Amino acid sequence: MGEALTTMTTQQRLRAGVGTIALLAIVFYATGIVVSEGQAALITRFGRPLRAATEPGLHWKLPWPIDQASLLDMRRRVYATGHTEMLTRDKKNIIARTFVVWRIGDPLTFTQAIGVEGGAEAKLDGLLTNAAIGTLGGHDLSALVSTNAADLQVDQIESELLASTARVALRSYGVAIEQIRIERIALPEENVTAVFDQMRAERRQFAAKFDAEGSREASRIRSEADLEAARIRAKAVEEEARIRGRAAADVAKVYADAHRINPELYRFTRSLESLSKIVSPNASLILRTDSEPFSLLQSKDKP
């Protein structure tokens, strides 16, 4: 009898423990919310948004049907828009495609404005398309495509796109836009020929500019070379005149010394030099010994 009573008591305790655990599990399931990293829980009360639990961990709510919780994905996502045809400031027709990096910034506003996450991209597509048309319409085509790096303004255009859409997206849709990039720029087929002609004209303009600069530089180098050559020639002529003058002075001094030492011999050698300059090398002359300059050889008084 005692053993049966003990067995019944143990079974009652076991049932009570299991029931308590089950009751706690039901209460936890009905009131607890586990939020993982990269998620947020939106809590509504009788269908109206109440608050958003954005921190990872365990959060609490009232049991259904009073409160309900919906999990939202807070991670970054990338969305690429379609190809949109638009005009630039210089009336060039282009086809642009952009992509955006976005996430849920305000869960309450996001749920009220969009509801399900799939509708966010449709809202972003229209917002980005309008922003691209307005922003690119304020820039020339050369700001997007140019052979001159100084004309390109792609970074500035992307910053303008981000500034014109980020505030509106967060306030109206609860979407935080972090980056906007221009993925592709294309031209309609009828504009390709005109763009190529423009690029050729720019290349010809650059070529003419470089050719003019080269010709100007060549003229400057030639002028400097001619001036340097004239300076060298003038210096050479001056040096030649100086050397000739010094040589003539030396020759005159030699002649003067020779005339002073032996005037007859000097007169004799000068006469021979005169004859050698006057008479051709192949000519033959027959002169008397008593004629000049051989008359000096007949003198017995002179050594």
C-alpha positions as MATLAB code, in Angstrom:
seq = 'MGEALTTMTTQQRLRAGVGTIALLAIVFYATGIVVSEGQAALITRFGRPLRAATEPGLHWKLPWPIDQASLLDMRRRVYATGHTEMLTRDKKNIIARTFVVWRIGDPLTFTQAIGVEGGAEAKLDGLLTNAAIGTLGGHDLSALVSTNAADLQVDQIESELLASTARVALRSYGVAIEQIRIERIALPEENVTAVFDQMRAERRQFAAKFDAEGSREASRIRSEADLEAARIRAKAVEEEARIRGRAAADVAKVYADAHRINPELYRFTRSLESLSKIVSPNASLILRTDSEPFSLLQSKDKP';
ca = [
       0.000    0.000    0.000;
       2.853    2.366    0.877;
       4.786    1.480   -2.264;
       1.750    2.195   -4.437;
       1.296    5.562   -2.734;
       4.969    6.405   -3.315;
       4.669    5.456   -6.995;
       1.597    7.654   -7.440;
       3.387   10.596   -5.791;
       6.382   10.229   -8.125;
       4.155   10.085  -11.181;
       2.254   13.160  -10.044;
       5.485   15.065   -9.567;
       6.676   13.959  -13.003;
       3.394   15.025  -14.586;
       3.545   18.330  -12.755;
       7.112   18.943  -13.914;
       6.313   18.054  -17.510;
       3.201   20.216  -17.394;
       5.146   23.130  -15.947;
       7.794   22.820  -18.647;
       5.126   22.626  -21.322;
       3.335   25.635  -19.884;
       6.591   27.619  -19.763;
       7.345   26.613  -23.340;
       3.907   27.772  -24.449;
       4.319   31.058  -22.578;
       7.816   31.555  -24.047;
       6.569   30.762  -27.546;
       3.674   33.167  -27.127;
       5.646   36.062  -25.599;
       9.312   35.633  -26.553;
      11.022   36.778  -29.743;
      14.545   35.720  -30.704;
      16.186   38.295  -32.981;
      19.298   37.136  -34.827;
      22.174   39.267  -36.120;
      21.089   41.143  -39.243;
      17.387   40.952  -38.349;
      14.789   43.173  -36.714;
      11.426   42.279  -35.201;
       8.473   44.537  -35.843;
       5.855   44.204  -33.085;
       2.269   45.208  -33.852;
      -0.591   45.471  -31.407;
      -3.996   44.707  -32.863;
      -2.499   45.262  -36.310;
      -0.969   48.661  -35.577;
       2.861   48.993  -35.490;
       4.032   49.352  -31.914;
       7.814   49.158  -31.853;
      10.796   47.585  -33.597;
      13.356   45.369  -31.857;
      16.594   45.877  -33.763;
      19.144   44.552  -31.243;
      20.048   40.845  -31.477;
      18.853   38.740  -28.549;
      15.654   37.867  -26.707;
      12.731   40.302  -26.727;
       9.244   40.095  -25.247;
       5.720   40.873  -26.336;
       2.180   40.165  -25.245;
       0.693   36.907  -26.483;
      -1.412   36.595  -29.578;
      -3.926   38.011  -30.501;
      -2.790   41.150  -28.686;
       0.731   41.445  -30.134;
       2.245   39.920  -33.242;
       5.899   39.939  -34.394;
       7.321   39.951  -37.919;
      11.018   39.427  -38.666;
      12.685   41.771  -41.163;
      15.997   41.259  -42.963;
      18.222   44.253  -42.112;
      21.219   43.221  -44.230;
      22.475   45.218  -47.195;
      21.083   44.376  -50.602;
      21.961   45.384  -54.153;
      19.397   46.327  -56.756;
      20.144   47.190  -60.387;
      17.693   49.386  -62.259;
      16.614   48.833  -65.818;
      18.046   50.624  -68.846;
      16.597   54.127  -69.001;
      16.894   56.471  -71.986;
      17.473   60.129  -71.104;
      18.926   63.406  -72.394;
      22.086   65.145  -71.203;
      22.438   68.925  -70.907;
      23.977   69.158  -74.385;
      20.974   67.265  -75.819;
      22.742   63.932  -76.290;
      20.524   60.873  -75.984;
      22.006   58.166  -73.730;
      20.910   54.926  -72.070;
      21.956   54.624  -68.419;
      21.801   51.766  -65.928;
      22.494   52.262  -62.206;
      22.660   50.036  -59.160;
      22.011   50.870  -55.517;
      23.165   49.377  -52.212;
      20.307   49.633  -49.703;
      18.958   48.260  -46.438;
      15.991   48.760  -44.170;
      16.742   51.894  -42.177;
      13.434   52.415  -40.327;
      11.425   49.189  -39.848;
       8.232   51.031  -38.799;
       8.221   53.374  -41.805;
       9.265   50.527  -44.099;
       6.370   48.336  -43.014;
       3.825   51.133  -43.210;
       4.955   52.376  -46.639;
       5.881   49.136  -48.381;
       4.580   46.247  -46.302;
       6.451   43.332  -47.825;
      10.127   43.498  -48.697;
       9.598   42.661  -52.360;
       7.878   45.990  -52.963;
      10.928   48.030  -51.960;
      12.733   47.516  -55.264;
       9.777   48.816  -57.265;
       9.795   51.993  -55.167;
      13.563   52.333  -55.571;
      13.371   51.837  -59.329;
      11.022   54.763  -59.809;
      12.947   56.962  -57.359;
      16.326   56.257  -58.994;
      14.985   56.673  -62.523;
      13.576   60.121  -61.762;
      16.776   61.135  -59.952;
      18.959   59.946  -62.859;
      16.897   61.857  -65.411;
      17.123   65.049  -63.369;
      20.805   64.722  -62.451;
      22.193   63.656  -65.833;
      20.109   66.357  -67.481;
      22.312   68.894  -65.687;
      25.594   67.562  -67.119;
      27.086   67.268  -70.595;
      27.900   63.935  -72.180;
      31.628   64.671  -71.730;
      31.114   64.440  -67.961;
      30.312   60.738  -68.436;
      32.386   59.753  -71.490;
      35.490   61.679  -72.547;
      39.073   61.108  -73.584;
      40.058   64.069  -71.406;
      40.257   63.023  -67.759;
      39.633   66.593  -66.597;
      36.123   66.556  -68.124;
      34.945   63.402  -66.339;
      32.597   64.013  -63.386;
      31.265   60.512  -62.691;
      32.021   60.649  -58.957;
      30.276   64.010  -58.637;
      27.227   62.741  -60.545;
      26.981   59.661  -58.299;
      27.217   61.892  -55.209;
      24.402   64.057  -56.567;
      22.276   60.955  -57.194;
      22.851   59.772  -53.625;
      22.059   63.190  -52.144;
      18.828   63.525  -54.137;
      17.475   60.073  -53.218;
      18.799   59.041  -49.777;
      16.757   61.494  -47.694;
      13.528   60.893  -49.641;
      13.927   57.105  -49.490;
      14.488   57.103  -45.716;
      11.688   59.536  -44.931;
       9.082   58.104  -47.302;
       9.926   54.399  -47.424;
      12.178   53.701  -44.439;
      14.939   52.598  -46.859;
      18.544   53.626  -46.163;
      20.466   54.075  -49.432;
      24.207   53.737  -48.868;
      25.660   53.779  -52.382;
      24.558   54.594  -55.915;
      26.804   53.767  -58.844;
      26.448   54.154  -62.588;
      26.860   50.631  -63.886;
      26.663   51.265  -67.606;
      26.385   54.101  -70.117;
      25.269   53.230  -73.635;
      24.215   55.196  -76.676;
      21.275   54.658  -78.990;
      22.339   53.311  -82.347;
      21.551   56.554  -84.161;
      23.917   58.477  -81.848;
      26.938   56.207  -82.170;
      28.055   57.712  -85.496;
      27.760   61.258  -84.149;
      29.779   60.366  -81.054;
      32.519   58.720  -83.123;
      32.683   61.808  -85.359;
      33.015   63.983  -82.278;
      35.799   61.778  -80.912;
      37.630   61.961  -84.260;
      37.280   65.747  -84.269;
      38.706   65.889  -80.750;
      41.620   63.678  -81.797;
      42.312   65.897  -84.806;
      42.174   68.958  -82.580;
      44.673   67.414  -80.160;
      46.903   66.363  -83.081;
      46.867   69.903  -84.525;
      47.654   71.325  -81.107;
      50.586   68.963  -80.602;
      51.822   69.627  -84.155;
      51.730   73.395  -83.563;
      53.549   73.019  -80.257;
      56.152   70.803  -81.929;
      56.680   73.285  -84.763;
      57.021   76.140  -82.297;
      59.525   74.195  -80.233;
      61.465   73.212  -83.369;
      61.636   76.863  -84.470;
      62.886   77.882  -81.057;
      65.569   75.181  -81.109;
      66.654   76.159  -84.648;
      66.839   79.826  -83.669;
      68.933   79.023  -80.634;
      71.174   76.744  -82.747;
      71.622   79.445  -85.442;
      72.422   82.031  -82.782;
      74.935   79.716  -81.144;
      76.505   78.898  -84.539;
      76.820   82.620  -85.390;
      78.375   83.269  -82.001;
      80.885   80.443  -82.541;
      81.708   81.668  -86.058;
      82.211   85.226  -84.828;
      84.456   83.992  -82.072;
      86.394   81.887  -84.585;
      86.820   84.847  -86.959;
      87.971   86.964  -84.059;
      90.437   84.285  -82.970;
      91.636   83.865  -86.566;
      92.238   87.604  -86.908;
      94.080   87.660  -83.624;
      96.286   84.718  -84.646;
      96.926   86.218  -88.083;
      97.841   89.536  -86.546;
     100.185   87.902  -84.089;
     101.738   85.813  -86.896;
     102.133   88.863  -89.120;
     103.806   90.689  -86.267;
     106.141   87.752  -85.724;
     106.934   87.603  -89.469;
     107.579   91.329  -89.597;
     109.873   91.022  -86.588;
     111.766   88.169  -88.275;
     112.113   90.195  -91.487;
     113.242   93.222  -89.551;
     115.857   91.207  -87.651;
     117.109   89.632  -90.899;
     117.328   93.012  -92.609;
     119.149   94.519  -89.658;
     121.736   91.701  -89.479;
     122.449   91.291  -93.233;
     120.590   93.632  -95.561;
     122.115   92.164  -98.759;
     121.170   88.601  -97.835;
     117.715   89.775  -96.906;
     117.352   91.532 -100.244;
     118.634   88.424 -102.032;
     116.151   85.999 -100.326;
     113.269   88.391 -100.879;
     114.138   88.601 -104.559;
     114.153   84.828 -104.811;
     110.769   84.669 -103.114;
     109.435   87.235 -105.544;
     110.734   85.226 -108.506;
     109.188   82.005 -107.160;
     105.811   83.735 -106.946;
     106.026   85.382 -110.344;
     107.515   82.570 -112.467;
     105.579   79.349 -113.120;
     107.165   76.183 -111.681;
     107.516   74.713 -115.196;
     109.129   77.858 -116.651;
     112.886   78.110 -117.347;
     114.757   81.431 -117.031;
     118.268   82.273 -118.256;
     119.681   85.281 -116.417;
     123.033   86.996 -116.404;
     125.076   86.628 -113.268;
     125.469   90.383 -113.040;
     121.671   90.946 -113.023;
     119.512   91.033 -109.990;
     119.447   89.148 -107.735;
     122.603   87.296 -108.741;
     124.641   90.480 -108.825;
     125.206   89.995 -105.131;
     127.164   86.860 -105.894;
     129.759   88.931 -107.922;
     130.713   91.112 -105.009;
     134.055   90.266 -103.502;
     133.910   92.728 -100.667;
     130.934   91.188  -98.933;
     131.080   87.856  -97.123;
];
